[in-house]
């Protein structure tokens, strides 16, 4: 025969599973959001690369000299599809007439003569924006890059004429900077900004999804308790011979079961996201962090899992305690807004700044929040510095134990039935007891 605790846990799990919001918010969202982000980013990169490989350029050549012909031939040699238009066509395009091409390159008069005289010749690009997507701007950037590449060849020609027998690259670069990175004693050819930007790209979604999980778990736990109080079933449950502490642990354990599934869903989705990002890096559009020793380690994933689970339990315990002072579900949801603040602050701060860069007081305040450590663990997966995270796990265990102890003492008293914390319009929070 099942123990009272197991019966309560089963009851809580079944009640929550029947709620479609739970299935959507805590399980389906983590499983889908990371793969969707990864696929979206891969599709975006592929789409941009495809658009850049098929640029159709309308050319208005007002020069007609050999240098302008060289520039056009240079463009065609690099895969640009060219079509010729007149200055009248350009005026009509600028007047709003739609043409088959949305990017025009106008080679100004005296282009050849200016270059031959060692002057600066002018090329003007006109881009018609319609969708305002990244690819529209990148087309113009791609043509500009080719013009600058052609300019480089002209510059090399000028230098060669002036400095016969001298290495052109040394003339153009009297001072050269090589910015390298050192990772675990190994020199990496990439600059620090390249590596940090890549890590930022891969890890920016971790705090965001952590916030979603914690908020959904808090709402779930608070709603469970508030609904029991609103429907008066909690009073019936408390009159049974089951110890009240067992009821509390059963409620928390029921949500923990669902949260554990949500954590697994999070890790599955996150693993897919990482594989998608590594695939993008291997295609040449980013740095392959695994190749330079910055891939998440198995022990790092385990530590992240532990800190995430403890954060969920902490959020659940606080939510159950907060919801015990409310009369209905709406009041519980409103009161939970106070709990969202310590969930959002670490995620928003540590998303862009390392904990060591903060002032001492700010560091202490951030580290005092138990929801900080999953974000630190996500960064530690790359750095391998787990000391602070392991300290955080101990702190999370102590913090959660204290909250559960306070909640169990509260459940064991009659205050669980009489205490109310109401938010009156125009008043502050007030604690009162219900008349019998």
C-alpha positions in Angstrom: 0.0 0.0 0.0 1.4 3.4 -0.9 2.4 5.7 1.9 0.6 9.0 2.4 3.5 11.0 1.0 3.5 8.9 -2.2 -0.3 9.4 -2.5 0.0 13.1 -2.2 2.9 13.3 -4.7 0.8 11.2 -7.1 -2.2 13.5 -6.6 -0.1 16.6 -7.2 1.6 15.2 -10.3 -1.8 14.1 -11.9 -3.3 17.5 -11.2 -0.5 19.4 -12.8 -0.2 17.0 -15.8 -3.9 17.7 -16.6 -3.0 21.4 -16.9 -2.1 22.1 -20.6 -0.2 25.2 -19.6 2.3 23.0 -17.7 2.9 20.7 -20.7 3.4 23.7 -22.9 5.4 26.0 -20.7 7.8 23.6 -18.8 8.2 20.7 -21.1 7.4 21.4 -24.7 8.9 24.9 -24.7 12.4 23.9 -23.5 12.4 20.9 -25.9 11.4 23.0 -28.8 12.8 26.5 -28.2 16.5 25.6 -28.4 16.2 23.4 -31.5 14.1 26.1 -33.1 16.7 28.8 -32.2 19.4 26.6 -33.6 17.6 25.8 -36.8 16.5 29.4 -37.2 20.1 30.6 -36.9 21.3 27.9 -39.3 18.6 28.8 -41.8 19.4 32.5 -41.4 23.1 31.9 -42.1 22.3 29.7 -45.1 19.8 32.2 -46.4 22.2 35.1 -46.1 25.0 33.1 -47.8 22.7 32.0 -50.6 21.6 35.6 -51.2 25.2 36.8 -51.2 26.1 34.2 -53.8 23.5 35.4 -56.3 23.8 39.2 -56.4 22.2 40.8 -59.4 23.8 44.2 -60.0 22.5 46.9 -62.3 25.4 48.9 -63.7 25.2 52.5 -65.0 28.6 53.2 -66.5 29.0 56.9 -67.1 32.7 56.5 -67.8 33.2 54.0 -70.6 36.9 53.8 -70.1 39.2 50.8 -69.6 39.3 51.2 -65.8 35.5 51.0 -65.5 35.5 48.0 -67.8 38.2 46.4 -65.5 36.0 47.0 -62.5 33.0 45.4 -64.1 35.0 42.4 -65.3 36.4 42.1 -61.7 32.8 42.0 -60.4 31.7 39.3 -62.9 34.7 37.2 -62.1 33.5 37.1 -58.5 30.1 35.8 -59.4 28.2 39.0 -59.8 25.4 38.9 -62.4 25.6 42.2 -64.2 23.0 44.0 -66.4 23.5 47.5 -68.0 21.2 50.4 -67.5 21.2 54.1 -68.6 21.2 57.2 -66.5 17.5 57.6 -67.5 16.8 54.2 -66.0 18.5 55.4 -62.8 16.4 58.5 -62.7 13.2 56.4 -63.1 14.3 54.0 -60.4 15.0 56.9 -58.0 11.5 58.2 -59.0 9.9 55.0 -57.7 9.8 52.8 -60.8 10.4 49.2 -59.9 13.2 47.4 -61.8 14.2 43.7 -61.9 17.3 44.6 -59.8 17.2 46.4 -56.5 20.9 47.3 -56.4 22.5 49.8 -58.8 26.2 50.6 -59.2 26.9 54.0 -60.8 30.4 54.5 -62.1 30.9 58.2 -62.3 32.3 60.2 -65.3 36.1 60.5 -65.6 36.5 57.3 -63.5 39.4 56.0 -65.7 41.0 59.5 -66.0 40.9 60.1 -62.3 42.5 56.7 -61.5 45.2 57.2 -64.1 45.9 60.6 -62.5 46.4 58.9 -59.1 43.2 60.5 -57.9 40.1 59.1 -56.1 37.4 57.9 -58.5 33.8 57.7 -57.3 31.5 54.7 -57.4 27.9 55.2 -56.0 25.6 52.3 -54.9 21.8 52.6 -54.7 19.9 49.9 -52.8 16.1 49.8 -52.9 14.9 48.6 -49.5 11.6 46.7 -49.4 11.7 44.1 -46.7 14.4 45.8 -44.6 16.0 42.4 -44.0 19.7 41.8 -43.2 20.3 40.3 -46.7 19.2 43.6 -48.4 22.0 45.5 -46.5 24.5 42.7 -46.9 24.2 42.8 -50.7 25.4 46.4 -50.8 28.2 45.5 -48.3 29.2 42.7 -50.5 29.5 44.9 -53.6 31.4 47.5 -51.5 33.8 44.9 -50.4 34.5 43.9 -54.0 35.0 47.6 -54.9 37.5 47.9 -52.1 39.2 44.8 -53.2 39.6 46.2 -56.7 40.8 49.5 -55.1 43.4 47.4 -53.4 44.7 46.1 -56.7 44.9 49.6 -58.1 46.8 50.7 -55.0 49.2 47.8 -55.3 49.8 48.9 -58.9 50.6 52.5 -57.9 53.0 51.3 -55.1 54.8 48.9 -57.5 55.4 51.8 -59.9 56.8 54.0 -57.1 58.7 51.3 -55.1 60.4 49.1 -57.6 61.8 45.9 -56.2 60.2 46.4 -52.7 57.6 44.1 -51.0 54.3 46.0 -51.5 52.8 44.5 -48.3 55.6 45.9 -46.2 55.2 49.4 -47.7 51.5 49.4 -47.0 51.9 48.0 -43.5 54.8 49.6 -41.7 53.3 48.4 -38.4 51.3 45.2 -38.0 49.3 44.0 -34.9 48.7 40.3 -34.3 46.2 39.7 -31.5 46.3 36.1 -30.2 44.5 34.4 -27.4 46.0 32.1 -24.7 43.6 29.3 -23.5 44.9 26.9 -20.9 48.5 27.7 -21.8 47.8 27.1 -25.5 48.2 29.9 -28.0 45.1 30.3 -30.3 45.2 32.2 -33.6 41.9 33.9 -32.9 41.7 37.3 -31.2 40.0 37.6 -27.8 37.1 39.6 -29.2 36.4 36.9 -31.8 36.3 34.2 -29.1 34.2 36.2 -26.6 31.7 37.2 -29.3 31.3 33.6 -30.4 30.8 32.5 -26.8 28.3 35.3 -26.3 26.4 34.1 -29.3 26.2 30.6 -28.0 25.4 31.3 -24.4 23.1 34.3 -24.6 20.0 32.1 -24.7 20.9 30.1 -21.6 19.9 32.8 -19.1 16.7 33.5 -21.1 15.5 30.0 -21.0 16.5 29.6 -17.3 14.3 32.5 -16.5 11.4 30.9 -18.4 11.8 27.6 -16.5 12.1 29.2 -13.1 9.1 31.4 -13.7 6.9 28.6 -15.0 8.0 26.4 -12.0 7.2 29.2 -9.5 3.8 29.8 -11.1 3.0 26.1 -11.1 3.8 25.6 -7.4 2.0 28.8 -6.3 -1.1 27.9 -8.4 -1.2 24.4 -6.8 -1.4 25.8 -3.3 -3.6 28.8 -4.1 -6.1 26.6 -5.9 -6.3 24.3 -2.9 -7.1 27.3 -0.7 -9.5 28.9 -3.1 -11.5 25.7 -3.6 -11.3 24.9 0.2 -9.8 21.5 -0.5 -6.7 22.4 1.5 -8.7 22.5 4.7 -10.1 19.1 4.0 -6.6 17.8 3.3 -5.2 19.2 6.5 -7.9 17.5 8.6 -6.7 14.0 7.5 -4.4 12.1 9.8 -1.5 12.7 7.4 1.2 14.9 9.0 1.1 18.4 7.6 4.8 18.3 6.9 4.1 15.3 4.7 1.5 17.3 2.8 4.0 20.1 2.3 6.8 17.7 1.1 4.2 15.9 -1.1 3.3 19.2 -2.8 6.9 20.2 -3.3 7.9 16.8 -4.4 5.1 16.7 -6.9 6.3 19.8 -8.6 9.9 18.6 -8.4 8.9 15.6 -10.4 7.5 17.8 -13.1 10.5 20.2 -12.8 12.9 17.3 -13.2 11.2 16.4 -16.5 11.5 20.1 -17.5 15.2 20.1 -16.6 15.7 17.0 -18.8 13.8 18.7 -21.6 15.9 21.8 -21.1 19.2 19.7 -21.4 17.9 17.8 -24.5 17.0 21.1 -26.2 20.2 22.8 -25.2 22.3 19.9 -26.5 20.6 20.2 -29.9 21.2 24.0 -29.8 24.9 23.4 -29.2 25.2 20.9 -32.0 23.4 23.4 -34.3 25.8 26.2 -33.3 28.9 23.9 -33.8 27.5 23.1 -37.3 27.4 26.8 -38.1 30.9 27.2 -36.9 32.2 24.3 -39.0 30.7 25.9 -42.1 33.1 28.8 -41.6 30.7 31.4 -40.3 32.0 31.3 -36.8 34.8 30.0 -34.5 34.6 26.3 -33.7 35.0 26.6 -29.9 35.4 22.8 -29.5 38.5 22.9 -31.8 40.2 25.4 -29.4 39.3 23.5 -26.3 36.2 25.5 -25.2 33.6 22.8 -25.7 31.2 22.1 -22.8 32.6 19.2 -20.7 30.4 16.3 -19.5 31.1 17.3 -15.9 30.1 20.8 -16.7 26.8 19.6 -18.0 26.2 17.6 -14.9 27.0 20.6 -12.7 24.7 22.8 -14.7 22.0 20.2 -14.3 22.5 20.1 -10.5 22.4 23.9 -10.1 19.4 24.2 -12.4 17.5 21.5 -10.4 18.4 23.2 -7.1 17.3 26.5 -8.4 13.9 25.0 -9.4 13.5 23.5 -5.9 14.4 26.8 -4.3 11.8 28.6 -6.5 9.2 26.0 -5.8 9.7 26.3 -2.0 9.5 30.0 -2.1 6.4 29.9 -4.3 4.6 27.5 -2.0 5.5 29.7 1.0 4.3 32.9 -0.7 1.1 31.2 -2.0 0.2 30.1 1.5 -0.5 33.7 2.4 -3.0 34.3 -0.5 -6.7 33.6 -0.8 -7.0 32.7 -4.5 -5.0 32.0 -7.7 -5.1 35.6 -8.9 -3.6 36.9 -5.6 -0.9 34.2 -5.8 0.0 35.2 -9.4 0.2 38.8 -8.4 2.3 38.2 -5.4 4.7 36.1 -7.4 5.8 39.3 -9.2 8.0 40.0 -6.2 9.8 36.6 -6.7 10.4 37.4 -10.4 12.8 40.2 -9.5 15.6 38.0 -8.1 15.1 35.6 -11.0 15.6 38.3 -13.7 18.4 40.3 -12.1 21.2 37.7 -12.3 20.2 36.6 -15.8 20.2 40.2 -17.2 23.4 41.2 -15.4 25.5 38.1 -16.0 24.4 37.9 -19.6 26.8 40.7 -20.5 29.2 41.0 -17.5 31.3 38.6 -15.7 30.7 38.3 -11.9 34.4 39.3 -11.2 33.9 42.6 -13.0 31.2 43.8 -10.6 31.9 45.8 -7.4 32.2 43.8 -4.2 28.8 44.8 -2.9 27.2 43.9 -6.2 29.0 40.6 -6.3 27.7 39.7 -2.8 24.2 40.7 -3.7 24.2 38.6 -6.9 25.8 35.6 -5.2 23.2 35.8 -2.4 20.5 35.0 -5.0 20.2 31.2 -5.4 19.1 31.6 -9.0 22.5 33.0 -10.0 24.4 29.8 -10.0 22.9 28.1 -13.1 24.1 31.1 -15.2 27.6 30.8 -13.6 27.6 27.1 -14.3 26.7 27.7 -18.0 29.8 29.9 -18.3 31.9 27.5 -16.3 31.2 24.8 -18.8 33.6 26.7 -21.1 36.2 28.0 -18.6 36.3 24.9 -16.4 36.3 27.1 -13.2 33.8 25.3 -11.0 34.9 26.5 -7.6 32.4 29.3 -7.3 29.7 27.1 -8.8 30.4 24.2 -6.3 30.2 26.7 -3.5 26.9 27.8 -5.0 25.5 24.3 -4.9 26.3 24.0 -1.2 24.6 27.5 -0.7 21.6 26.4 -2.7 21.2 23.3 -0.6 21.3 25.3 2.6 19.0 28.0 1.3 16.5 25.5 0.1 16.6 23.6 3.4 16.0 26.8 5.3 13.0 27.7 3.1 11.5 24.2 3.4 12.0 24.3 7.1 10.2 27.6 7.4 7.4 26.4 5.2 7.0 23.1 7.1 6.8 25.1 10.4 4.2 27.3 8.8 2.2 24.3 7.5 2.3 22.7 10.9 0.6 25.7 12.5 -2.9 27.0 12.2 -1.6 30.0 10.3 -1.8 28.0 7.1 -5.6 28.4 7.4 -5.9 31.9 8.9 -3.0 34.0 7.5 -3.8 36.2 4.5 -1.6 38.6 2.6 -3.9 40.8 0.5 -3.0 43.5 -2.0 -5.8 46.1 -1.6 -6.1 48.8 -4.1 -4.6 52.0 -2.7 -3.1 50.1 0.3 0.0 48.3 1.1 0.2 44.6 1.8 -1.6 43.7 5.1 -1.5 40.5 7.1 -4.8 39.5 8.7 -6.6 36.5 10.1 -9.8 35.2 8.9 -12.7 35.2 11.3 -13.9 31.7 12.2 
